[in-house]
Amino acid sequence: MVFSFGGLGGAKKVLFELVVGIVGVILVFAIVQYILANYLQIEVSMVNDVWDAMKEIPQALGDAAYNVLTAIGEFLASPFKAFANTLMAAGLPVNIARFIAIAIISLVMAGVIFGIGKWRGWF
């Protein structure tokens, strides 16, 4: 007999199998830990280690997403910072250098977008 998921989609099926697999592994570890502790008098901590590792997964995913978004933000801000630093090295005050850098880069980007729009017939 073939086990059917009752029309679950691909992602739901994978998630279901993942949950069943994790629960199964934890149950096997719990049984082994129980047998070792009660029949062989060997104290080990397998289930707690698995739970501790599983608790770290959401935090690790959140940290990874935060790091990726921070890197994208730094990548997008780097031309502005570099141009502003160049203007500051030339002797302009910080606020004026940042304003000029943002204005010039924004105008160039708008010009490129407008040029592409004209070329494609959007404008």
Secondary structure, 3 states (H helix, E strand, C coil): CCCCCCCCCHHHHHHHHHHHHHHHHHHHHHHHHHHHHHCCCCCCCCHHHHHHHHHHHHHHHHHHHHHHHHHHHHHHHHHHHHHHHHHHHCCCCHHHHHHHHHHHHHHHHHHHHHHHHHHHCCC
